Amino acid sequence: MIYRTVGQFKTSYRRDQALFPVRQDAFLLGVILIFAWVIFPLTASEFAFQTLLIPILIYALAAMGLNILTGYAGQLSLGTGAFMGVGAYACYKLITIFPWMNPIVAILLSGVFSAGVGVMFGIPSLRIKGFYLAIATLAAQFFLVWLFEKWAWLYNYNASGAIQVPNLEMFGVFVSGPQATSMTQYFIVLAIVSLMTVLCINLTRGNQGRIWKATRDMDIAAELIGINLMKSKLTAFAVSSYIIGVAGALFVFMWRGAAEPNLFDIPLSFRVLFIAIIGGLGSIMGNYLGAILIVGLPVVLNIVPEAMGLDIKSATVEHLNIMIVGALIIFFLIIEPHGLAALWRLVREKLILWPFPH
Amino acid sequence: MRYWKTLTAAAVIASLGGAALAEEIYVPNLSYRTGPFAATGIPLMNGQKDYFEMLNARDGGIGGVKIAFEECETGYSTEKGVECYEKTKGNAVITQPWSTGITLQVLPKTNVDEIPLLANGYGFSPMADGKTFQWAFNAPAGYWDAASMLVSYIDGQGGIAGKKIAFLHLDHPYGKEPIPLFEKKAAELGFEFLPIPVGLKEMQNQSAQWLQIRRERPDYVLMWGWGAMNAGAITEAVKTKFDMSKFIGVWWSGHDADLALVGDAGKGYKSISWSFPNADAGVMADIKTHVVDAGKSLSNPEEMSGVFYGRGLVMSMILAEGIAAAQAEYGTGVITPAQLRWGLENLNITEARLAELGMEGMVPPFSTSCANHTGHSGGWILEWDGSKFVKASDHIMPDTSDYAELIAEKAAEYASANAPWPVNESCDAMN
C-alpha cells in the first residue's frame, strides 16, 4: 500500500537505472536525512551524541570500508582495527607536525597512509584466498598494534604512551579536543560519513564495483573475461583501507579524544566485522543497520531498566545486556542469514506486492 | 495503548523520584564487576560500596545528607567508561574512572565539565601537580611514590648499589610509567636496572620473561602487574623456584586471591601498599552491624579480610572526608562539584582522625593542598605469610624531591599539548 509502485513508469533507460527507481525509496531516504541533519541535532542530549549518534556513524563508516573489501571484492580481512589505528596515528602525527593544517583535511589525508599500509598487506591476496588470507591480514593486526606500542615517535614520546587529541580550531570554532561541543563533532562526522557513503554507492554501482564483484564471485572467470586481478584486488584493499583509515581518524579525533595502542587490537576488528556481517555483506545500507544493532542497541538497553524505574544492579544489567544482544544476533542471522540489509530487501519486496502475496 | 499508559506512568514516577533526589549527594562509581578484570574489581567495588552504605545507615549519610552511591558498570572497557561518564556527569559531584584508559579519556574533559576526578593510587602520576591538573586527584600515592619507596626499601636491606634489579611490567602506559624514575635512580645509586615488558597478550604465559630472569639472575624482581599478569608471574616464579622474598609488587599486584593460588609456595612475596586490612578496626565492626547484618553487603568474610576490600574502604573514606571538609567549609549539606574540589584539596588525614574514623593502621596519614593532589602518604611493605598479607616494614616515605621536576615537566607537557588548558593561578602553595 505504502510501497505501491503502480503508475511509476520509466520512460528511459537512464531513469530505470537511477539510484532510486522507486519513488518511495527516495522519500524514505529524505526522511532519514532530515532526521540526521535537523531533528537529531535539535533534540539529542550530550549523552545521545556521545554514546549513540557519533559512534554509530563512525562504526558504520568503518564497516563500510570493510564491506568494500570483504563484501564486494570477496577478500576476507581481520586487520580492520589496525588499519583504523594507522588512520588515527597518521592524523595525530599530521596535526602535531603541521599544527596549521585544517583538521578535516588532516582526517581525509590520514586515510592515504592507511591505504598505503593496506595495499602492502594486501599483496599476499594475489597468491592466497579465503581463510588463508584472513590469517595474513591477522599478521597486519598483530604487527601494527605492536608498532603503535613500540615506536615512541608515533605518540610523540608521551609518558603515558597514548595519543591525546589537542584542541583544534577551524574558523574560530573548536572541532576536536575537550573544548569542542558534541554538536560540532556530530556535524563533521555526519558530513564526512555522508560524503563517503555517496562515493561508495557510486563506486560499487559503477565499473569498478562490477570488477570487484566479478573477482568475488569467481576470480578465474573474472580473469578469463579480461579483468586484471592484481589491479582489482589491490584497488579494493586501497579503497577499503582509505575509508577505514578515515573512520579511525574520526574515531579518535571526533569521538574518543584519546587512544592507547591496545584500543586498536583484535576486539575492534571483530566488532567491525560483526557489524558488516550482521548488517549484510555486499550492501551499503547494511552497515548502518549493523552499527545500530551492535553499537546502539546495548546503550539503549542499558538505560531501559532505569527509565522504567526498576532497581537492578548495574552489573546485572550488563550481564543481561550481553545475553539479549547475543540472542538478537542469533535470531536475526537465523531468520535472514544474509544480514539485516537482506531482511529489509525482503520486507520491501513484500510491501511492494502487498496485499497480494504472489 | 495500555502499554503506553504504563510507560508514561513509569516515566512520571521516575521524574518524581528524580525530584526527591535533590537532598542527596550523587556519587557514581564506574565499576567493573564484569569482564576480564572482575576478579580484582569485585573486592574493591564492594569495599567502596559498603563504606558508603555504612555511613548512610549509621550516620544518615555525611553531615546529615544521604549519599546516593551508584555504580555504572564498565567491564573495564574504555568505551563503556565514556558511556557511563556521559550518563552520570549531570548530577555527579565526582568521577571515579577506575582504569587508566578511562582516566586518560576523562582527564581532558575535567576542565570543561568541572567535575573532580578521583583516581586513588592509579591514573597518571603527573596529576600530583594540582596547579596544572586542577580537577584531578590521585591521593594518597602515585606510581612514582611507589618506585621511590621500593628503591629506598631495597637500599635499606643491605644497600642497593651494585645490585641487579629486574622490572617486570605490563607493556602498557601503566607499567611503563615508573621507568624514567627507576632509570634516574639507577644512575644515581649505581644499580643495574633491567626492564622486562610483558605484552597484554602474554599476561598468562610469561615463560619467556622468566627464562630471561633465570638467565640474568637479578637480585630483586619488581613487578607492575595487573589482572591475570599477577597470577601468571607468581605461579611462574614458583615454578622457576625464584626466591619469593626478593620478589616485590606494586599495590595492584598484592591481591590475596592471586597468592592463595600458590599458598605456602608464595611465602615471602612482598607488595608495597598504602592500605592494609585491619580486621579489628572500628570501621569493620560498624560495617558488620550496619551493612553485613542488614543483608546489604555483596561481600563475604574471606574477601572482607583481604587487602583489596580494605583498600576499597580507604578509597571511599578519602572521598567521604573530602565531602565532609567541603560541607564544613561552605556550610551547606548538598555540595557542588567545585566545592568538593576544595574539600579534596584540603584533606588532612591525621592519626587522630583515622582513630576517630575507626581506621587505625589502614592507611598512613597524609594531607593534600591545592598544589599537591596526591598527598604522598607513603606506605608499607606487605608480606605473604602463606595464608594472608602481613605488614613487613615500618612506614616508608617516598623521596618526592627526586621526581618533583619530572612531575612539573610532564604536567607542563600535558598542558601545552592540550592548550588552551587553564591552570589554577590562585594556588600559591608549593608542591
Interface residues (C-beta under 8 A of the other chain):
Chain A: E46 F47 Q50 T51 P55 W146 E149 N156 N158 A159 S160 G161 A162 Q164 V165 P166 N167 G177 P178 Q179 R256 G257 A258 E260 N262 L263 D265 V299 N302 I303 E306 A307 M308 G309 K313 S314 A315 V317 E318 H319
Chain B: L7 A10 A11 I13 A14 G17 S31 R33 T34 E70 E71 C72 E73 G75 T78 E79 V82 E83 E86 K87 T100 G101 L104 Q105 L107 P108 K109 N111 V112 F124 S125 P126 D171 H172 P173 K176 E177 P180 G199 L200 K410 E413 Y414 A417 N418 A419 P420
